[in-house]
């Protein structure tokens, strides 16, 4: 197997909840480029809060969450872009993604909003990555509506 290079975000950024890298770079077999495998990414910030998730508590102590799929998706894609840039030492970014898997907690409620943000990044389907979108029962935190894992390729 070819040597791989793990990428970990700086300590002031959101860290994985288990022992895994944020991305792993693998050279292609022909030596002409590299693949970057990006771990599932959410909108979590370095301080543990989430973009697109506002937690409020009323006078009785009841907690509610106001969740915004558009804000979360935009943040996820921005986080992925930053991870790809860092893992490639600035040689690649979000537009080098060739395959993505989108995990959502409610396709019926949020698919349209997620697609709006996706289409802002990739307005032309001929340059967009291959994509699979699946609904899951839950993601690691109740604040998370969407998580994306992907593979990028660059030369």
N, CA, C and O atoms as a GROMACS GRO file, in nm:
protein
  620
    1UNK      N    1   0.083  -0.118   0.000
    1UNK     CA    2   0.000   0.000   0.000
    1UNK      C    3   0.088   0.125   0.000
    1UNK      O    4   0.192   0.128   0.065
    2UNK      N    5   0.045   0.226  -0.073
    2UNK     CA    6   0.121   0.351  -0.080
    2UNK      C    7   0.117   0.420   0.056
    2UNK      O    8   0.019   0.406   0.130
    3UNK      N    9   0.221   0.495   0.089
    3UNK     CA   10   0.220   0.568   0.216
    3UNK      C   11   0.109   0.674   0.215
    3UNK      O   12   0.082   0.737   0.113
    4UNK      N   13   0.048   0.692   0.329
    4UNK     CA   14  -0.058   0.790   0.340
    4UNK      C   15  -0.019   0.895   0.442
    4UNK      O   16   0.064   0.872   0.530
    5UNK      N   17  -0.080   1.012   0.428
    5UNK     CA   18  -0.049   1.122   0.519
    5UNK      C   19  -0.177   1.168   0.586
    5UNK      O   20  -0.268   1.217   0.519
    6UNK      N   21  -0.186   1.155   0.718
    6UNK     CA   22  -0.305   1.204   0.786
    6UNK      C   23  -0.298   1.355   0.804
    6UNK      O   24  -0.190   1.413   0.816
    7UNK      N   25  -0.416   1.418   0.804
    7UNK     CA   26  -0.425   1.561   0.832
    7UNK      C   27  -0.517   1.581   0.952
    7UNK      O   28  -0.629   1.529   0.955
    8UNK      N   29  -0.469   1.655   1.049
    8UNK     CA   30  -0.548   1.688   1.167
    8UNK      C   31  -0.563   1.839   1.174
    8UNK      O   32  -0.466   1.912   1.151
    9UNK      N   33  -0.682   1.886   1.205
    9UNK     CA   34  -0.703   2.030   1.221
    9UNK      C   35  -0.622   2.081   1.339
    9UNK      O   36  -0.594   2.007   1.433
   10UNK      N   37  -0.585   2.211   1.334
   10UNK     CA   38  -0.520   2.272   1.450
   10UNK      C   39  -0.610   2.260   1.574
   10UNK      O   40  -0.732   2.250   1.561
   11UNK      N   41  -0.550   2.262   1.691
   11UNK     CA   42  -0.624   2.237   1.815
   11UNK      C   43  -0.734   2.339   1.843
   11UNK      O   44  -0.825   2.310   1.922
   12UNK      N   45  -0.728   2.457   1.782
   12UNK     CA   46  -0.834   2.556   1.805
   12UNK      C   47  -0.954   2.538   1.713
   12UNK      O   48  -1.048   2.617   1.718
   13UNK      N   49  -0.953   2.436   1.631
   13UNK     CA   50  -1.066   2.402   1.543
   13UNK      C   51  -1.138   2.280   1.599
   13UNK      O   52  -1.087   2.210   1.686
   14UNK      N   53  -1.257   2.254   1.546
   14UNK     CA   54  -1.334   2.138   1.590
   14UNK      C   55  -1.253   2.010   1.568
   14UNK      O   56  -1.195   1.991   1.461
   15UNK      N   57  -1.249   1.926   1.669
   15UNK     CA   58  -1.174   1.801   1.662
   15UNK      C   59  -1.270   1.683   1.651
   15UNK      O   60  -1.386   1.692   1.691
   16UNK      N   61  -1.221   1.572   1.596
   16UNK     CA   62  -1.301   1.452   1.588
   16UNK      C   63  -1.336   1.402   1.728
   16UNK      O   64  -1.262   1.425   1.824
   17UNK      N   65  -1.447   1.335   1.739
   17UNK     CA   66  -1.491   1.284   1.869
   17UNK      C   67  -1.430   1.147   1.900
   17UNK      O   68  -1.451   1.092   2.009
   18UNK      N   69  -1.355   1.093   1.805
   18UNK     CA   70  -1.283   0.966   1.825
   18UNK      C   71  -1.146   0.982   1.760
   18UNK      O   72  -1.113   1.089   1.709
   19UNK      N   73  -1.068   0.877   1.761
   19UNK     CA   74  -0.932   0.884   1.707
   19UNK      C   75  -0.932   0.856   1.556
   19UNK      O   76  -0.925   0.741   1.513
   20UNK      N   77  -0.940   0.963   1.477
   20UNK     CA   78  -0.930   0.955   1.331
   20UNK      C   79  -0.885   1.090   1.278
   20UNK      O   80  -0.910   1.193   1.342
   21UNK      N   81  -0.819   1.092   1.163
   21UNK     CA   82  -0.778   1.219   1.105
   21UNK      C   83  -0.896   1.288   1.036
   21UNK      O   84  -0.993   1.222   0.999
   22UNK      N   85  -0.887   1.418   1.017
   22UNK     CA   86  -0.990   1.491   0.943
   22UNK      C   87  -0.983   1.457   0.795
   22UNK      O   88  -1.084   1.462   0.724
   23UNK      N   89  -0.864   1.424   0.749
   23UNK     CA   90  -0.845   1.386   0.610
   23UNK      C   91  -0.720   1.298   0.600
   23UNK      O   92  -0.634   1.299   0.688
   24UNK      N   93  -0.713   1.223   0.492
   24UNK     CA   94  -0.595   1.140   0.467
   24UNK      C   95  -0.562   1.151   0.319
   24UNK      O   96  -0.647   1.128   0.233
   25UNK      N   97  -0.436   1.186   0.291
   25UNK     CA   98  -0.390   1.200   0.154
   25UNK      C   99  -0.322   1.071   0.110
   25UNK      O  100  -0.237   1.016   0.181
   26UNK      N  101  -0.360   1.023  -0.009
   26UNK     CA  102  -0.306   0.899  -0.064
   26UNK      C  103  -0.259   0.927  -0.206
   26UNK      O  104  -0.338   0.972  -0.289
   27UNK      N  105  -0.131   0.901  -0.236
   27UNK     CA  106  -0.084   0.921  -0.373
   27UNK      C  107  -0.150   0.822  -0.468
   27UNK      O  108  -0.176   0.708  -0.432
   28UNK      N  109  -0.177   0.867  -0.591
   28UNK     CA  110  -0.236   0.775  -0.689
   28UNK      C  111  -0.133   0.671  -0.731
   28UNK      O  112  -0.012   0.691  -0.714
   29UNK      N  113  -0.181   0.562  -0.785
   29UNK     CA  114  -0.091   0.452  -0.824
   29UNK      C  115   0.007   0.493  -0.933
   29UNK      O  116   0.119   0.441  -0.939
   30UNK      N  117  -0.033   0.587  -1.020
   30UNK     CA  118   0.057   0.627  -1.128
   30UNK      C  119   0.151   0.741  -1.088
   30UNK      O  120   0.233   0.786  -1.168
   31UNK      N  121   0.138   0.788  -0.964
   31UNK     CA  122   0.226   0.894  -0.916
   31UNK      C  123   0.196   1.031  -0.974
   31UNK      O  124   0.273   1.125  -0.954
   32UNK      N  125   0.086   1.044  -1.046
   32UNK     CA  126   0.053   1.169  -1.113
   32UNK      C  127  -0.036   1.261  -1.031
   32UNK      O  128  -0.065   1.373  -1.074
   33UNK      N  129  -0.080   1.218  -0.916
   33UNK     CA  130  -0.167   1.302  -0.834
   33UNK      C  131  -0.192   1.234  -0.701
   33UNK      O  132  -0.130   1.133  -0.668
   34UNK      N  133  -0.283   1.293  -0.626
   34UNK     CA  134  -0.316   1.238  -0.494
   34UNK      C  135  -0.466   1.248  -0.469
   34UNK      O  136  -0.534   1.336  -0.520
   35UNK      N  137  -0.514   1.155  -0.389
   35UNK     CA  138  -0.651   1.157  -0.341
   35UNK      C  139  -0.651   1.207  -0.198
   35UNK      O  140  -0.560   1.175  -0.121
   36UNK      N  141  -0.751   1.283  -0.163
   36UNK     CA  142  -0.771   1.325  -0.025
   36UNK      C  143  -0.906   1.271   0.019
   36UNK      O  144  -1.010   1.308  -0.036
   37UNK      N  145  -0.904   1.184   0.117
   37UNK     CA  146  -1.026   1.128   0.175
   37UNK      C  147  -1.060   1.213   0.297
   37UNK      O  148  -0.984   1.217   0.394
   38UNK      N  149  -1.175   1.281   0.292
   38UNK     CA  150  -1.216   1.371   0.400
   38UNK      C  151  -1.318   1.299   0.487
   38UNK      O  152  -1.420   1.249   0.437
   39UNK      N  153  -1.291   1.294   0.616
   39UNK     CA  154  -1.384   1.232   0.711
   39UNK      C  155  -1.516   1.310   0.714
   39UNK      O  156  -1.523   1.425   0.671
   40UNK      N  157  -1.620   1.245   0.765
   40UNK     CA  158  -1.750   1.311   0.780
   40UNK      C  159  -1.733   1.444   0.851
   40UNK      O  160  -1.670   1.451   0.957
   41UNK      N  161  -1.789   1.550   0.793
   41UNK     CA  162  -1.768   1.686   0.841
   41UNK      C  163  -1.903   1.750   0.871
   41UNK      O  164  -1.997   1.740   0.793
   42UNK      N  165  -1.909   1.818   0.985
   42UNK     CA  166  -2.033   1.888   1.023
   42UNK      C  167  -2.004   2.038   1.031
   42UNK      O  168  -1.900   2.084   0.985
   43UNK      N  169  -2.097   2.112   1.088
   43UNK     CA  170  -2.082   2.257   1.103
   43UNK      C  171  -2.028   2.295   1.240
   43UNK      O  172  -2.040   2.411   1.282
   44UNK      N  173  -1.968   2.198   1.312
   44UNK     CA  174  -1.918   2.225   1.447
   44UNK      C  175  -1.799   2.319   1.443
   44UNK      O  176  -1.706   2.303   1.363
   45UNK      N  177  -1.804   2.418   1.530
   45UNK     CA  178  -1.695   2.514   1.547
   45UNK      C  179  -1.595   2.462   1.650
   45UNK      O  180  -1.620   2.364   1.719
   46UNK      N  181  -1.480   2.530   1.659
   46UNK     CA  182  -1.377   2.492   1.754
   46UNK      C  183  -1.421   2.500   1.898
   46UNK      O  184  -1.367   2.428   1.983
   47UNK      N  185  -1.519   2.587   1.928
   47UNK     CA  186  -1.566   2.600   2.067
   47UNK      C  187  -1.676   2.501   2.102
   47UNK      O  188  -1.732   2.506   2.212
   48UNK      N  189  -1.709   2.411   2.008
   48UNK     CA  190  -1.810   2.309   2.034
   48UNK      C  191  -1.951   2.349   1.995
   48UNK      O  192  -2.042   2.266   2.000
   49UNK      N  193  -1.972   2.474   1.955
   49UNK     CA  194  -2.103   2.515   1.907
   49UNK      C  195  -2.114   2.482   1.759
   49UNK      O  196  -2.017   2.441   1.695
   50UNK      N  197  -2.234   2.501   1.704
   50UNK     CA  198  -2.259   2.465   1.565
   50UNK      C  199  -2.314   2.582   1.488
   50UNK      O  200  -2.404   2.652   1.535
   51UNK      N  201  -2.260   2.605   1.368
   51UNK     CA  202  -2.319   2.702   1.277
   51UNK      C  203  -2.457   2.648   1.240
   51UNK      O  204  -2.473   2.529   1.214
   52UNK      N  205  -2.557   2.736   1.236
   52UNK     CA  206  -2.691   2.694   1.198
   52UNK      C  207  -2.766   2.621   1.307
   52UNK      O  208  -2.861   2.547   1.277
   53UNK      N  209  -2.727   2.638   1.432
   53UNK     CA  210  -2.794   2.575   1.545
   53UNK      C  211  -2.796   2.671   1.662
   53UNK      O  212  -2.692   2.697   1.724
   54UNK      N  213  -2.914   2.724   1.692
   54UNK     CA  214  -2.927   2.816   1.805
   54UNK      C  215  -3.010   2.748   1.912
   54UNK      O  216  -3.125   2.709   1.890
   55UNK      N  217  -2.950   2.734   2.030
   55UNK     CA  218  -3.015   2.670   2.144
   55UNK      C  219  -3.071   2.781   2.233
   55UNK      O  220  -2.998   2.872   2.273
   56UNK      N  221  -3.201   2.772   2.264
   56UNK     CA  222  -3.263   2.870   2.355
   56UNK      C  223  -3.334   2.796   2.467
   56UNK      O  224  -3.379   2.683   2.452
   57UNK      N  225  -3.344   2.864   2.580
   57UNK     CA  226  -3.412   2.808   2.696
   57UNK      C  227  -3.515   2.910   2.743
   57UNK      O  228  -3.481   3.027   2.764
   58UNK      N  229  -3.639   2.866   2.761
   58UNK     CA  230  -3.742   2.959   2.808
   58UNK      C  231  -3.742   2.966   2.961
   58UNK      O  232  -3.662   2.900   3.028
   59UNK      N  233  -3.832   3.045   3.016
   59UNK     CA  234  -3.837   3.069   3.160
   59UNK      C  235  -3.864   2.941   3.240
   59UNK      O  236  -3.828   2.932   3.357
   60UNK      N  237  -3.926   2.843   3.175
   60UNK     CA  238  -3.956   2.718   3.245
   60UNK      C  239  -3.842   2.618   3.237
   60UNK      O  240  -3.847   2.510   3.297
   61UNK      N  241  -3.738   2.653   3.161
   61UNK     CA  242  -3.625   2.563   3.146
   61UNK      C  243  -3.633   2.474   3.023
   61UNK      O  244  -3.544   2.392   2.999
   62UNK      N  245  -3.740   2.490   2.945
   62UNK     CA  246  -3.754   2.410   2.823
   62UNK      C  247  -3.654   2.459   2.718
   62UNK      O  248  -3.650   2.578   2.686
   63UNK      N  249  -3.575   2.367   2.665
   63UNK     CA  250  -3.474   2.400   2.565
   63UNK      C  251  -3.528   2.368   2.427
   63UNK      O  252  -3.587   2.262   2.404
   64UNK      N  253  -3.508   2.461   2.334
   64UNK     CA  254  -3.546   2.438   2.195
   64UNK      C  255  -3.425   2.467   2.107
   64UNK      O  256  -3.336   2.545   2.143
   65UNK      N  257  -3.423   2.404   1.993
   65UNK     CA  258  -3.317   2.424   1.895
   65UNK      C  259  -3.377   2.485   1.768
   65UNK      O  260  -3.476   2.434   1.716
   66UNK      N  261  -3.317   2.591   1.720
   66UNK     CA  262  -3.353   2.649   1.591
   66UNK      C  263  -3.242   2.609   1.495
   66UNK      O  264  -3.130   2.658   1.505
   67UNK      N  265  -3.274   2.520   1.402
   67UNK     CA  266  -3.174   2.464   1.312
   67UNK      C  267  -3.196   2.513   1.170
   67UNK      O  268  -3.310   2.519   1.122
   68UNK      N  269  -3.089   2.550   1.102
   68UNK     CA  270  -3.096   2.605   0.967
   68UNK      C  271  -3.008   2.521   0.873
   68UNK      O  272  -2.886   2.524   0.883
   69UNK      N  273  -3.073   2.447   0.784
   69UNK     CA  274  -3.000   2.357   0.694
   69UNK      C  275  -2.910   2.434   0.598
   69UNK      O  276  -2.802   2.385   0.564
   70UNK      N  277  -2.952   2.552   0.554
   70UNK     CA  278  -2.870   2.628   0.460
   70UNK      C  279  -2.740   2.673   0.527
   70UNK      O  280  -2.632   2.659   0.470
   71UNK      N  281  -2.751   2.728   0.647
   71UNK     CA  282  -2.630   2.770   0.718
   71UNK      C  283  -2.539   2.651   0.748
   71UNK      O  284  -2.418   2.660   0.734
   72UNK      N  285  -2.600   2.540   0.789
   72UNK     CA  286  -2.518   2.423   0.820
   72UNK      C  287  -2.447   2.370   0.696
   72UNK      O  288  -2.328   2.338   0.702
   73UNK      N  289  -2.518   2.360   0.585
   73UNK     CA  290  -2.458   2.307   0.463
   73UNK      C  291  -2.344   2.398   0.415
   73UNK      O  292  -2.238   2.350   0.378
   74UNK      N  293  -2.368   2.529   0.417
   74UNK     CA  294  -2.262   2.623   0.375
   74UNK      C  295  -2.140   2.607   0.464
   74UNK      O  296  -2.027   2.610   0.415
   75UNK      N  297  -2.160   2.591   0.593
   75UNK     CA  298  -2.049   2.574   0.687
   75UNK      C  299  -1.975   2.443   0.663
   75UNK      O  300  -1.852   2.439   0.664
   76UNK      N  301  -2.049   2.335   0.640
   76UNK     CA  302  -1.988   2.205   0.613
   76UNK      C  303  -1.898   2.214   0.490
   76UNK      O  304  -1.784   2.169   0.492
   77UNK      N  305  -1.951   2.273   0.383
   77UNK     CA  306  -1.873   2.284   0.259
   77UNK      C  307  -1.750   2.373   0.279
   77UNK      O  308  -1.644   2.346   0.222
   78UNK      N  309  -1.764   2.478   0.357
   78UNK     CA  310  -1.650   2.564   0.389
   78UNK      C  311  -1.545   2.488   0.471
   78UNK      O  312  -1.425   2.501   0.446
   79UNK      N  313  -1.590   2.411   0.568
   79UNK     CA  314  -1.498   2.330   0.649
   79UNK      C  315  -1.424   2.228   0.563
   79UNK      O  316  -1.304   2.207   0.579
   80UNK      N  317  -1.496   2.165   0.472
   80UNK     CA  318  -1.434   2.068   0.382
   80UNK      C  319  -1.330   2.136   0.295
   80UNK      O  320  -1.219   2.085   0.278
   81UNK      N  321  -1.365   2.252   0.240
   81UNK     CA  322  -1.270   2.327   0.158
   81UNK      C  323  -1.141   2.356   0.236
   81UNK      O  324  -1.031   2.335   0.186
   82UNK      N  325  -1.156   2.402   0.360
   82UNK     CA  326  -1.040   2.434   0.443
   82UNK      C  327  -0.956   2.309   0.471
   82UNK      O  328  -0.833   2.315   0.467
   83UNK      N  329  -1.021   2.196   0.498
   83UNK     CA  330  -0.947   2.072   0.524
   83UNK      C  331  -0.871   2.026   0.399
   83UNK      O  332  -0.756   1.983   0.409
   84UNK      N  333  -0.936   2.034   0.283
   84UNK     CA  334  -0.869   1.993   0.159
   84UNK      C  335  -0.751   2.084   0.130
   84UNK      O  336  -0.644   2.037   0.092
   85UNK      N  337  -0.770   2.214   0.146
   85UNK     CA  338  -0.659   2.308   0.122
   85UNK      C  339  -0.541   2.278   0.215
   85UNK      O  340  -0.426   2.275   0.172
   86UNK      N  341  -0.571   2.256   0.342
   86UNK     CA  342  -0.463   2.229   0.438
   86UNK      C  343  -0.395   2.095   0.409
   86UNK      O  344  -0.273   2.086   0.413
   87UNK      N  345  -0.474   1.992   0.382
   87UNK     CA  346  -0.417   1.859   0.357
   87UNK      C  347  -0.334   1.855   0.229
   87UNK      O  348  -0.242   1.775   0.217
   88UNK      N  349  -0.366   1.943   0.133
   88UNK     CA  350  -0.293   1.946   0.005
   88UNK      C  351  -0.187   2.056   0.002
   88UNK      O  352  -0.124   2.080  -0.101
   89UNK      N  353  -0.169   2.123   0.116
   89UNK     CA  354  -0.075   2.236   0.123
   89UNK      C  355  -0.110   2.343   0.020
   89UNK      O  356  -0.022   2.400  -0.045
   90UNK      N  357  -0.241   2.370   0.008
   90UNK     CA  358  -0.289   2.476  -0.080
   90UNK      C  359  -0.304   2.440  -0.226
   90UNK      O  360  -0.336   2.526  -0.308
   91UNK      N  361  -0.281   2.315  -0.261
   91UNK     CA  362  -0.287   2.274  -0.402
   91UNK      C  363  -0.426   2.235  -0.448
   91UNK      O  364  -0.449   2.219  -0.568
   92UNK      N  365  -0.520   2.218  -0.355
   92UNK     CA  366  -0.654   2.172  -0.392
   92UNK      C  367  -0.757   2.239  -0.302
   92UNK      O  368  -0.722   2.301  -0.201
   93UNK      N  369  -0.882   2.225  -0.339
   93UNK     CA  370  -0.991   2.282  -0.260
   93UNK      C  371  -1.121   2.211  -0.291
   93UNK      O  372  -1.122   2.101  -0.347
   94UNK      N  373  -1.230   2.274  -0.256
   94UNK     CA  374  -1.363   2.212  -0.269
   94UNK      C  375  -1.394   2.172  -0.413
   94UNK      O  376  -1.464   2.073  -0.435
   95UNK      N  377  -1.344   2.246  -0.510
   95UNK     CA  378  -1.375   2.215  -0.650
   95UNK      C  379  -1.296   2.095  -0.703
   95UNK      O  380  -1.313   2.055  -0.818
   96UNK      N  381  -1.212   2.038  -0.620
   96UNK     CA  382  -1.141   1.916  -0.656
   96UNK      C  383  -1.210   1.791  -0.601
   96UNK      O  384  -1.160   1.680  -0.620
   97UNK      N  385  -1.323   1.808  -0.536
   97UNK     CA  386  -1.400   1.693  -0.486
   97UNK      C  387  -1.456   1.616  -0.605
   97UNK      O  388  -1.516   1.675  -0.695
   98UNK      N  389  -1.436   1.485  -0.605
   98UNK     CA  390  -1.485   1.400  -0.714
   98UNK      C  391  -1.599   1.309  -0.670
   98UNK      O  392  -1.673   1.257  -0.754
   99UNK      N  393  -1.614   1.290  -0.540
   99UNK     CA  394  -1.721   1.204  -0.490
   99UNK      C  395  -1.760   1.250  -0.350
   99UNK      O  396  -1.673   1.284  -0.270
  100UNK      N  397  -1.890   1.253  -0.321
  100UNK     CA  398  -1.936   1.296  -0.190
  100UNK      C  399  -2.054   1.210  -0.146
  100UNK      O  400  -2.135   1.166  -0.227
  101UNK      N  401  -2.060   1.188  -0.016
  101UNK     CA  402  -2.176   1.124   0.046
  101UNK      C  403  -2.232   1.222   0.147
  101UNK      O  404  -2.162   1.268   0.237
  102UNK      N  405  -2.360   1.254   0.131
  102UNK     CA  406  -2.428   1.349   0.218
  102UNK      C  407  -2.521   1.270   0.309
  102UNK      O  408  -2.605   1.193   0.262
  103UNK      N  409  -2.506   1.290   0.439
  103UNK     CA  410  -2.592   1.226   0.539
  103UNK      C  411  -2.683   1.333   0.596
  103UNK      O  412  -2.636   1.438   0.641
  104UNK      N  413  -2.814   1.307   0.594
  104UNK     CA  414  -2.912   1.404   0.644
  104UNK      C  415  -3.008   1.335   0.740
  104UNK      O  416  -3.040   1.216   0.724
  105UNK      N  417  -3.055   1.410   0.838
  105UNK     CA  418  -3.150   1.352   0.933
  105UNK      C  419  -3.294   1.362   0.884
  105UNK      O  420  -3.381   1.291   0.934
  106UNK      N  421  -3.321   1.450   0.787
  106UNK     CA  422  -3.457   1.460   0.732
  106UNK      C  423  -3.452   1.510   0.588
  106UNK      O  424  -3.448   1.630   0.562
  107UNK      N  425  -3.452   1.416   0.495
  107UNK     CA  426  -3.452   1.455   0.354
  107UNK      C  427  -3.581   1.529   0.320
  107UNK      O  428  -3.577   1.626   0.243
  108UNK      N  429  -3.693   1.487   0.373
  108UNK     CA  430  -3.819   1.553   0.339
  108UNK      C  431  -3.822   1.699   0.382
  108UNK      O  432  -3.882   1.781   0.313
  109UNK      N  433  -3.759   1.733   0.494
  109UNK     CA  434  -3.758   1.871   0.543
  109UNK      C  435  -3.643   1.954   0.484
  109UNK      O  436  -3.660   2.074   0.462
  110UNK      N  437  -3.529   1.893   0.459
  110UNK     CA  438  -3.407   1.971   0.438
  110UNK      C  439  -3.337   1.951   0.304
  110UNK      O  440  -3.239   2.020   0.276
  111UNK      N  441  -3.385   1.859   0.221
  111UNK     CA  442  -3.316   1.830   0.095
  111UNK      C  443  -3.306   1.952   0.005
  111UNK      O  444  -3.200   1.979  -0.053
  112UNK      N  445  -3.414   2.025  -0.008
  112UNK     CA  446  -3.416   2.143  -0.095
  112UNK      C  447  -3.316   2.248  -0.048
  112UNK      O  448  -3.240   2.301  -0.128
  113UNK      N  449  -3.316   2.278   0.081
  113UNK     CA  450  -3.224   2.378   0.136
  113UNK      C  451  -3.079   2.336   0.123
  113UNK      O  452  -2.992   2.418   0.094
  114UNK      N  453  -3.052   2.208   0.146
  114UNK     CA  454  -2.915   2.157   0.130
  114UNK      C  455  -2.872   2.172  -0.015
  114UNK      O  456  -2.760   2.215  -0.042
  115UNK      N  457  -2.961   2.137  -0.108
  115UNK     CA  458  -2.928   2.148  -0.251
  115UNK      C  459  -2.904   2.293  -0.293
  115UNK      O  460  -2.819   2.318  -0.379
  116UNK      N  461  -2.975   2.388  -0.234
  116UNK     CA  462  -2.952   2.528  -0.267
  116UNK      C  463  -2.808   2.567  -0.238
  116UNK      O  464  -2.742   2.632  -0.319
  117UNK      N  465  -2.758   2.528  -0.121
  117UNK     CA  466  -2.620   2.562  -0.086
  117UNK      C  467  -2.521   2.482  -0.169
  117UNK      O  468  -2.419   2.536  -0.213
  118UNK      N  469  -2.550   2.355  -0.192
  118UNK     CA  470  -2.465   2.272  -0.277
  118UNK      C  471  -2.451   2.337  -0.415
  118UNK      O  472  -2.341   2.346  -0.469
  119UNK      N  473  -2.564   2.382  -0.471
  119UNK     CA  474  -2.563   2.440  -0.606
  119UNK      C  475  -2.494   2.577  -0.610
  119UNK      O  476  -2.455   2.621  -0.718
  120UNK      N  477  -2.479   2.644  -0.497
  120UNK     CA  478  -2.400   2.768  -0.495
  120UNK      C  479  -2.252   2.735  -0.516
  120UNK      O  480  -2.180   2.811  -0.582
  121UNK      N  481  -2.207   2.623  -0.461
  121UNK     CA  482  -2.067   2.582  -0.478
  121UNK      C  483  -2.045   2.521  -0.616
  121UNK      O  484  -1.944   2.548  -0.680
  122UNK      N  485  -2.140   2.440  -0.660
  122UNK     CA  486  -2.131   2.376  -0.791
  122UNK      C  487  -2.254   2.414  -0.875
  122UNK      O  488  -2.349   2.336  -0.882
  123UNK      N  489  -2.253   2.532  -0.939
  123UNK     CA  490  -2.369   2.575  -1.016
  123UNK      C  491  -2.387   2.498  -1.147
  123UNK      O  492  -2.494   2.503  -1.208
  124UNK      N  493  -2.283   2.426  -1.191
  124UNK     CA  494  -2.287   2.350  -1.316
  124UNK      C  495  -2.271   2.202  -1.284
  124UNK      O  496  -2.168   2.160  -1.232
  125UNK      N  497  -2.372   2.124  -1.316
  125UNK     CA  498  -2.366   1.982  -1.282
  125UNK      C  499  -2.253   1.907  -1.351
  125UNK      O  500  -2.214   1.800  -1.306
  126UNK      N  501  -2.199   1.962  -1.461
  126UNK     CA  502  -2.090   1.893  -1.530
  126UNK      C  503  -1.959   1.902  -1.452
  126UNK      O  504  -1.867   1.824  -1.478
  127UNK      N  505  -1.947   1.996  -1.358
  127UNK     CA  506  -1.825   2.009  -1.278
  127UNK      C  507  -1.846   1.964  -1.134
  127UNK      O  508  -1.752   1.962  -1.054
  128UNK      N  509  -1.969   1.929  -1.100
  128UNK     CA  510  -1.999   1.883  -0.963
  128UNK      C  511  -1.950   1.740  -0.942
  128UNK      O  512  -1.940   1.664  -1.038
  129UNK      N  513  -1.920   1.705  -0.818
  129UNK     CA  514  -1.878   1.567  -0.791
  129UNK      C  515  -1.996   1.470  -0.801
  129UNK      O  516  -2.112   1.509  -0.792
  130UNK      N  517  -1.963   1.343  -0.819
  130UNK     CA  518  -2.064   1.239  -0.803
  130UNK      C  519  -2.113   1.248  -0.658
  130UNK      O  520  -2.035   1.281  -0.568
  131UNK      N  521  -2.241   1.219  -0.635
  131UNK     CA  522  -2.293   1.237  -0.500
  131UNK      C  523  -2.401   1.134  -0.468
  131UNK      O  524  -2.483   1.099  -0.552
  132UNK      N  525  -2.398   1.088  -0.345
  132UNK     CA  526  -2.503   1.006  -0.289
  132UNK      C  527  -2.555   1.077  -0.166
  132UNK      O  528  -2.477   1.125  -0.084
  133UNK      N  529  -2.687   1.084  -0.153
  133UNK     CA  530  -2.748   1.146  -0.034
  133UNK      C  531  -2.835   1.042   0.033
  133UNK      O  532  -2.919   0.978  -0.031
  134UNK      N  533  -2.814   1.024   0.163
  134UNK     CA  534  -2.892   0.927   0.238
  134UNK      C  535  -2.948   0.991   0.364
  134UNK      O  536  -2.888   1.080   0.423
  135UNK      N  537  -3.065   0.942   0.403
  135UNK     CA  538  -3.122   0.986   0.530
  135UNK      C  539  -3.080   0.886   0.638
  135UNK      O  540  -3.086   0.765   0.619
  136UNK      N  541  -3.039   0.942   0.750
  136UNK     CA  542  -2.999   0.860   0.864
  136UNK      C  543  -3.089   0.893   0.982
  136UNK      O  544  -3.143   1.003   0.991
  137UNK      N  545  -3.104   0.798   1.071
  137UNK     CA  546  -3.190   0.820   1.188
  137UNK      C  547  -3.137   0.931   1.278
  137UNK      O  548  -3.214   1.009   1.333
  138UNK      N  549  -3.005   0.938   1.291
  138UNK     CA  550  -2.944   1.040   1.376
  138UNK      C  551  -2.800   1.061   1.334
  138UNK      O  552  -2.738   0.975   1.271
  139UNK      N  553  -2.748   1.179   1.369
  139UNK     CA  554  -2.606   1.210   1.354
  139UNK      C  555  -2.551   1.229   1.496
  139UNK      O  556  -2.629   1.230   1.591
  140UNK      N  557  -2.420   1.244   1.513
  140UNK     CA  558  -2.363   1.240   1.648
  140UNK      C  559  -2.420   1.339   1.751
  140UNK      O  560  -2.414   1.312   1.871
  141UNK      N  561  -2.473   1.451   1.707
  141UNK     CA  562  -2.531   1.548   1.800
  141UNK      C  563  -2.665   1.595   1.745
  141UNK      O  564  -2.683   1.601   1.624
  142UNK      N  565  -2.757   1.629   1.832
  142UNK     CA  566  -2.891   1.670   1.789
  142UNK      C  567  -2.889   1.800   1.710
  142UNK      O  568  -2.984   1.829   1.637
  143UNK      N  569  -2.782   1.878   1.724
  143UNK     CA  570  -2.770   2.004   1.650
  143UNK      C  571  -2.738   1.983   1.502
  143UNK      O  572  -2.750   2.077   1.423
  144UNK      N  573  -2.697   1.865   1.465
  144UNK     CA  574  -2.648   1.840   1.329
  144UNK      C  575  -2.760   1.788   1.239
  144UNK      O  576  -2.821   1.684   1.266
  145UNK      N  577  -2.785   1.862   1.131
  145UNK     CA  578  -2.882   1.819   1.030
  145UNK      C  579  -2.814   1.751   0.911
  145UNK      O  580  -2.875   1.668   0.843
  146UNK      N  581  -2.687   1.786   0.887
  146UNK     CA  582  -2.617   1.737   0.768
  146UNK      C  583  -2.470   1.713   0.801
  146UNK      O  584  -2.407   1.789   0.874
  147UNK      N  585  -2.417   1.606   0.744
  147UNK     CA  586  -2.274   1.574   0.752
  147UNK      C  587  -2.234   1.523   0.615
  147UNK      O  588  -2.309   1.450   0.550
  148UNK      N  589  -2.115   1.562   0.570
  148UNK     CA  590  -2.068   1.522   0.438
  148UNK      C  591  -1.928   1.463   0.449
  148UNK      O  592  -1.842   1.519   0.516
  149UNK      N  593  -1.908   1.350   0.383
  149UNK     CA  594  -1.773   1.293   0.366
  149UNK      C  595  -1.746   1.292   0.218
  149UNK      O  596  -1.838   1.282   0.137
  150UNK      N  597  -1.619   1.303   0.181
  150UNK     CA  598  -1.592   1.313   0.037
  150UNK      C  599  -1.450   1.270   0.004
  150UNK      O  600  -1.367   1.244   0.091
  151UNK      N  601  -1.425   1.263  -0.126
  151UNK     CA  602  -1.293   1.233  -0.180
  151UNK      C  603  -1.260   1.340  -0.283
  151UNK      O  604  -1.341   1.371  -0.371
  152UNK      N  605  -1.141   1.398  -0.271
  152UNK     CA  606  -1.092   1.495  -0.369
  152UNK      C  607  -0.972   1.435  -0.440
  152UNK      O  608  -0.904   1.347  -0.387
  153UNK      N  609  -0.947   1.483  -0.560
  153UNK     CA  610  -0.829   1.441  -0.636
  153UNK      C  611  -0.761   1.565  -0.691
  153UNK      O  612  -0.827   1.656  -0.742
  154UNK      N  613  -0.629   1.570  -0.681
  154UNK     CA  614  -0.554   1.682  -0.739
  154UNK      C  615  -0.420   1.634  -0.789
  154UNK      O  616  -0.369   1.530  -0.748
  155UNK      N  617  -0.363   1.714  -0.881
  155UNK     CA  618  -0.230   1.684  -0.935
  155UNK      C  619  -0.134   1.793  -0.895
  155UNK      O  620  -0.016   1.788  -0.930
   0.00000   0.00000   0.00000
